[in-house]
Amino acid sequence: MLEKEIRKLHITVEELHTEADRPVSPPLKTALVAAVMRNPWAGQPFVEDLREEIRRFAADLGALLGDKLLETFGSAEAIQSCGKASVVGVNGELEHASAMVHTLLFGEQIRKRIDGKSTLVFANTRGGPGTTITVPMVSKLELLTRSHYHTVTSNIDDAPRADEVVVAIAGASGGRPFPRIGNRDIDMQDIEAARSQD
């Protein structure tokens, strides 16, 4: 049934080999997998409860995108960061964009495939064809691992159409190249040091 709702799949893969004039070894691989699909609520009057449609498609959509991401990387072990995003067309509500990805029916399918434990961080917005899709990512195991905070971006020239929504997930083979901004423990030490000087 889900196949009838999807107009196309879009996959963007990138390998970063150099950062700050230094080799990135192994190269950092990132991938974004998106489904361009009909917005199930577009053209309807205000729908009070979106759960009926969410139950109908969310698990299958999460499984489809999770499988495609896994296929792109070759194994769950190769994926270290992940996230999700959606862009609803201009005839849709921001709540429609959120409804596509903010359910455990969707997220658990992805975590199961990549052996993830962390929250799937997100971005939801509205726009027309060619709108930039920005997927924020964190470590698949620990939300607060700051070295793995980064994003993947892409765009689709003809999507979303007014009555469509683009649903995307992304993954990366590691964190940012050469992370060196410290962590929360260091921040707390800095805060305490500043307080002691007051």
C-alpha positions as CSV (number, residue, x, y, z in Angstrom):
1,M,0.0,0.0,0.0
2,L,2.8,2.4,0.9
3,E,4.3,2.1,-2.6
4,K,1.2,3.7,-4.1
5,E,1.8,6.8,-1.9
6,I,5.5,7.3,-2.9
7,R,6.4,9.1,-6.1
8,K,10.1,8.5,-5.9
9,L,13.0,7.8,-3.6
10,H,16.0,10.2,-3.5
11,I,19.4,9.1,-2.2
12,T,22.4,11.4,-1.7
13,V,25.8,10.0,-0.7
14,E,29.0,11.9,0.0
15,E,32.5,11.1,1.1
16,L,34.6,13.7,2.7
17,H,38.3,13.1,2.1
18,T,39.9,16.4,3.3
19,E,39.1,18.9,6.0
20,A,41.3,21.9,7.0
21,D,43.9,20.8,4.4
22,R,44.2,17.5,6.3
23,P,43.3,14.0,5.1
24,V,40.2,12.5,6.6
25,S,41.1,8.8,7.1
26,P,39.0,6.9,6.6
27,P,36.9,9.3,4.6
28,L,33.7,10.4,6.3
29,K,30.7,8.9,4.5
30,T,27.3,10.6,4.8
31,A,24.0,9.5,3.2
32,L,20.5,11.0,3.0
33,V,17.6,8.8,2.0
34,A,14.3,10.5,1.3
35,A,10.8,9.4,0.1
36,V,8.7,11.9,-1.9
37,M,5.1,11.0,-1.1
38,R,1.6,12.2,-1.2
39,N,0.6,14.2,1.9
40,P,-2.3,12.1,3.2
41,W,-4.0,15.2,4.8
42,A,-3.5,17.7,1.9
43,G,-6.8,19.1,0.6
44,Q,-8.8,18.0,3.6
45,P,-10.5,20.3,6.1
46,F,-8.7,20.5,9.5
47,V,-8.2,16.9,10.8
48,E,-8.5,16.8,14.6
49,D,-6.6,13.4,15.0
50,L,-3.8,12.4,12.7
51,R,-3.2,9.1,14.3
52,E,-5.3,7.0,11.9
53,E,-3.1,7.8,8.9
54,I,0.1,7.7,11.1
55,R,-0.7,4.1,12.1
56,R,-1.4,3.2,8.4
57,F,2.0,4.3,7.0
58,A,4.6,5.1,9.7
59,A,6.1,1.7,10.4
60,D,6.3,0.7,6.7
61,L,7.9,4.1,5.9
62,G,10.4,3.7,8.7
63,A,11.3,0.2,7.5
64,L,11.6,1.3,3.9
65,L,13.9,4.2,4.6
66,G,15.9,2.3,7.2
67,D,16.5,-0.6,4.8
68,K,17.7,1.9,2.1
69,L,20.1,3.6,4.5
70,L,21.4,0.2,5.7
71,E,21.8,-0.8,2.0
72,T,23.7,2.4,1.3
73,F,26.2,1.8,4.1
74,G,26.4,-2.0,3.8
75,S,26.1,-2.7,7.6
76,A,24.7,-1.3,10.8
77,E,28.2,-1.0,12.2
78,A,29.2,1.4,9.4
79,I,26.5,3.9,10.6
80,Q,27.6,5.9,13.7
81,S,25.4,9.0,13.5
82,C,21.7,9.4,12.4
83,G,18.8,11.8,12.3
84,K,15.5,12.5,10.5
85,A,13.7,15.4,8.8
86,S,10.6,16.2,6.8
87,V,9.5,19.0,4.4
88,V,5.8,19.4,3.7
89,G,4.5,21.1,0.6
90,V,2.9,24.5,0.7
91,N,-0.7,23.1,0.9
92,G,0.2,21.2,4.0
93,E,0.5,22.1,7.7
94,L,3.7,22.0,9.7
95,E,1.9,19.4,11.8
96,H,1.7,17.2,8.8
97,A,5.5,17.4,8.4
98,S,5.9,16.5,12.1
99,A,3.3,13.6,11.9
100,M,5.4,11.8,9.3
101,V,8.4,11.3,11.6
102,H,7.4,11.9,15.3
103,T,6.1,8.5,16.2
104,L,7.9,5.5,17.6
105,L,6.2,3.5,14.9
106,F,8.6,5.2,12.5
107,G,11.7,5.7,14.7
108,E,11.9,2.2,16.1
109,Q,12.1,0.7,12.6
110,I,15.2,2.8,11.9
111,R,16.9,2.2,15.3
112,K,16.3,-1.6,14.9
113,R,18.1,-1.6,11.5
114,I,21.1,0.4,12.5
115,D,21.4,-0.9,16.1
116,G,20.7,2.5,17.5
117,K,19.7,3.6,21.0
118,S,19.7,7.3,20.9
119,T,16.9,9.8,20.1
120,L,16.5,10.5,16.4
121,V,17.0,14.3,16.3
122,F,14.9,16.1,13.7
123,A,14.0,19.1,11.6
124,N,10.6,19.7,10.1
125,T,9.6,22.6,7.8
126,R,7.4,23.6,4.9
127,G,8.5,24.6,1.4
128,G,8.2,24.2,-2.3
129,P,10.2,22.2,-4.9
130,G,13.9,22.4,-4.3
131,T,13.7,23.3,-0.6
132,T,16.8,22.3,1.2
133,I,16.4,19.2,3.3
134,T,18.5,19.5,6.4
135,V,18.9,16.4,8.5
136,P,20.6,17.0,11.9
137,M,22.5,14.0,13.3
138,V,23.8,12.7,16.6
139,S,25.5,9.6,17.8
140,K,23.2,6.6,17.3
141,L,24.2,5.4,20.8
142,E,24.4,8.5,23.0
143,L,22.6,11.8,22.4
144,L,25.2,13.9,24.2
145,T,28.3,12.7,22.3
146,R,29.1,16.2,20.9
147,S,31.6,15.0,18.4
148,H,28.8,13.5,16.4
149,Y,26.7,16.6,16.0
150,H,26.5,17.4,12.4
151,T,24.1,17.6,9.4
152,V,23.5,16.2,6.0
153,T,21.8,18.4,3.3
154,S,20.2,17.8,0.0
155,N,17.5,19.0,-2.2
156,I,15.1,17.6,-4.9
157,D,14.4,19.9,-7.8
158,D,10.7,18.8,-8.2
159,A,9.8,18.1,-4.6
160,P,7.9,18.6,-2.5
161,R,5.0,19.6,-4.7
162,A,2.2,21.4,-3.0
163,D,0.3,18.3,-1.9
164,E,3.4,16.2,-1.1
165,V,5.8,15.7,1.8
166,V,9.5,14.7,1.7
167,V,10.5,12.3,4.5
168,A,14.2,11.8,5.0
169,I,16.6,10.0,7.3
170,A,20.4,10.3,7.2
171,G,23.4,8.6,8.6
172,A,27.2,9.1,8.8
173,S,30.1,6.8,9.3
174,G,31.5,8.9,12.2
175,G,31.5,12.2,13.8
176,R,32.9,15.5,12.5
177,P,36.5,15.4,11.3
178,F,38.9,16.6,14.0
179,P,36.4,17.4,16.7
180,R,37.9,19.7,19.4
181,I,35.2,21.8,21.1
182,G,35.2,19.7,24.3
183,N,32.2,18.1,26.0
184,R,29.7,18.9,28.6
185,D,32.0,18.0,31.5
186,I,34.6,20.5,30.2
187,D,31.8,23.1,29.9
188,M,30.8,22.5,33.5
189,Q,34.3,23.0,34.6
190,D,34.5,26.3,32.7
191,I,31.2,27.4,34.3
192,E,32.4,26.6,37.8
193,A,35.7,28.3,37.1
194,A,33.9,31.5,35.9
195,R,31.7,31.4,39.0
196,S,34.7,31.1,41.3
197,Q,36.1,34.3,39.8
198,D,32.9,36.3,40.4
